[in-house]
């Protein structure tokens, strides 16, 4: 995405409207009524959301995070970040949408161990029924998958603590790792990871830990062809490489975050990934 210039006055106006309880759609509509192009209004909202999320995390003290979203410390454009028990490379960074591609988050041995632990428990992947909040099989998602419990083993605790350190977000605010397996032709059509506030099933889904605020997709192997994680709104494709990961956050459950994403079809070989969703509060 090209750099978006938003005046200080416009940023403050957007912040004031959001503090007053206006939704993202309302802010965009009001800017459009004032003469803005809707695309420019949406981009400006995304910039303000990203900047304010970063400011809230930067204001944290004594390891206690304020309200906001997970945020890796990339202010000084480091080549790697301390994740506690290993250094993790920073390969690609976008501000809006907030996307960071990491290298060597997991070792080859850890990737293999997750796959081995998941294989006996794999079943057809499910999606959330937006009306009921329950999970169901959907034609849009043609992978197989399973969920681990958080802290299920020493391996899981080690990975979860590493992610918590890397993203400056409490481990207990994360769902258990989900492992997915994509065979040739399998895909996941573009979607958002947050729970839409307008959906009847959302209150049931947010009862445990609040809203989702960020996602981390970890590549457990390298397929021969295909299987990229795509972000259609910004024309970004992240190619799967074993041990690497793509992180993206969404400070509000709204398309203005530009976090529409999907799993492109695997055209040759297979793809294994582990997904970590992060919540506002303790997920229990």
N, C-alpha and C positions, 0 to 999 in steps of 0.2 A: 504494500500500500504506500502511495506517495504521502509525503508529510502533509499534515492537515494543520492549517493556521487558524486558531480560534482566539479571538481577542479576549483580554482579561475581563472586559465587561460582559461579554457573552458567556464566558465560563462562570462568572459569579452569578449571572441571572439563572443559568441552568442549575447551579448548586442550590440557589435559593428556592427554586421551584421544586426540586427534589426534596429539600428539607421540609417544604410545605406539604409534602405527600403526593405530589403529582407523579403519575406513572411515566414511563418512557414514552409511551404512545402519546400521552397528553403533551409532554414537552415538545416532541417532534411536530405535533399538530399546531401548537401555539407558535413555534418558530416558522412553520409553513405559512400560517395566517399573517405573520409579520413580514413575509416576502422571501423567506429562505426557500431554496430548493430542498425537497424532502431528503434527497441523498446527502446533501451538505448538513442538514439538521441531524440526521442519524449519525453521520460521522462525528459531528461536534459532540453529541451526547456520548458516543463511545469514548472519545478522548477524555472528557471530563470524568466519566465513570472510572476509567483506568487510572488517571492521575490521582483521584481522591482515594481509591483503594490503596495505591502505593503510599500515599501520605499517611493513611491510618496505620498501615503496618510499620512504617518508619517511626511512628510515634510510640511504638510499644517499648516497654521498659521492664527490666528484670525478668525477661523471658515470657512475660504475660502479654499476649497479643490483644490489641484492641479489636473492636468489630472491624471487619473488612474481608479481605480474601487472602488466600495463600500467596506469597510473593517471594521468589528467590531474590537474593541480594545481587542484582546485576547493575547497580547504579554506576559502578566504575568500569563496566564492560570487561569483567574478568574472563580469562580463558578457561578457568575452572573454578569450582566452588567446593568448599569443605562440607562434606556430607557426614562427618563424624568418623566413620571407619574407612573412608576412601575419598579421593578427589574425583569429582564428576565434571566432565568437560561441558562447556557452554558452546554449542555449535551454531545456533540460529536464535535470533531474538526479534520479536515484533512487539511494539507498544500497543497498537490498536488494530486488530484484536490482540489481547495479551497472550502471546504464544512464545514458548521457549523450547528449543530442541536440545536435549542433553545427550552426551556421549558417555558410554561406559558407566551407566548407572548400576547395572548388574554385571557380574562376571558370567562367563560362559557356563561355569559350573552351577551358579545360582539359577540361571535360565533353565538348564537341563533338569535341575532338582525340582523346580516349580512344575515343569511339564510332567515329570514322572509322578509327582504327587497328585496332579490333577487328572491324569488319564483315566484312572479307574472310576471317576465320578462324573465323567462328561455326559451331557444330555443336550438335546436341541435347545439352543439359546432362546430366551424369552424377552419380551419387551413389556413395558408398563401399560396396562389398560388405563387410559386417561379418564375414563368414567368411574371406575371402581377403585383404582389404586392397586389393583392386583396384577401379578405377572402372568403373561400368556404368550404362546407361540405366535409369531407374526411373520408373514411372508417377506417383510422388509429386511428381516435378519435371518440369514441362512447359515450361520455358524453353529458350532456346538460349544457349550461352556459349562462352568460351574463356579460356585462361590466358596472361598475359604472363610473361616471365621477369623476375625482379627486376633493376632497373637496365637494362632493355632499351633505353631511350632517355633523352635529357635530360629529357623530360617525366616519365617514370616515376621517374627519380632525384629530381627536384624534389618530386614528390608523396610519394614514400617518405620523404624527409628531413623533409618537413613533418609527416607522420604520426608519425614517430619523435620529433620535438620535442614535438608536442602530447601524446603519450601516454607520454612518458618511457620509451621502450623502443627498443633498438637496431634500426636499419633492417635489419641482417642477420638479425635474429630473425623476420623476416616472410616469408611466402610471397609469390610474385608476385601482382599484382592479377588477380582474375578478373572479367571483364565478362560480365554476363547481360542477355538481352533477353527481356522478357515481352510477348507480344501479347495481345489481348483473350481472357479466359478462362484464360490461363496463370497458374500459381500454384506455390508450394512449400509442401507441407503442413508443419505444425509438427514441429520436430526440434531436436536439440542439435548444436552444432558440434564439441564435444570428441569424442575417440575413446574409446568405452566400454572400460575396462580388461578387462571380462569377454568382449569379443569376440575370437575367434581371430585376426582380421586386424589387431588394434591394434598388436602389436609391429612389423609391417612398416611401418605408417604412422608410428609415432613414431621410427623409425630415423633419419629426417632431421629433426633439430631438436627432438625431444621432443614432448610433448603440446601441443595448442593450448590457449591460456590466455585469448584475447580475440578479438573480431571487430569489424570496422568495416565498415558498409554505407554506401556513398556513392551518393547519388541523382544520376544523370547527366542526367535530364530530369524533367519534371513531367507525369505522365499526366493525362488529363481527369477520370477517376474510378477509384477503387479502387487496388489495389497497395500498401496499407499494410504495413509490417512489424509483425506482431502478436506480443505476448507473452501467451499465454493464461493463464499462472499468475497474472498480476497485472492482467489486463484492460487492458493498454496497447496502443495502436495509434499508430505513428509514420507520419504521412502523408508521402509522397515529395514533396520539393521540390528542384528542381535546385540542386546545389552543397552541399546539406545532408548530414548523415551521422548515423547512430546507432551508438554504441559500447557494447559490453557485454563484461564479463569474467567469467571463471569460474575461481576459484582452485583448484577441484578438479573432476574429471570426474564430477559427480554431480548428479542432479535437484534437490538442495537449493539449488543456485545459482539456481534459478528462471529459467534462461535458455532454456527452451523457447520457440521462436520460429518464425514462418513468414512466407511472402510471400502476402498475400491476393490473390485473383484480380483482374486488371485488367479492369474492366468497360467502359471506354471509353478509346481511345487506346492507347499503348504505354508500357512502362517499361524504362528502361535503368539498371542499377546496376553499381557496381564494389565487389567485396568484398575486404577485406584480412584474412587470418587471421594471428595472431601466435603464435609458438611460444616454448617455454621457452628454447631454445638457438638457435645459428646454424642457419638453414635452408639446406642446401646440396645 
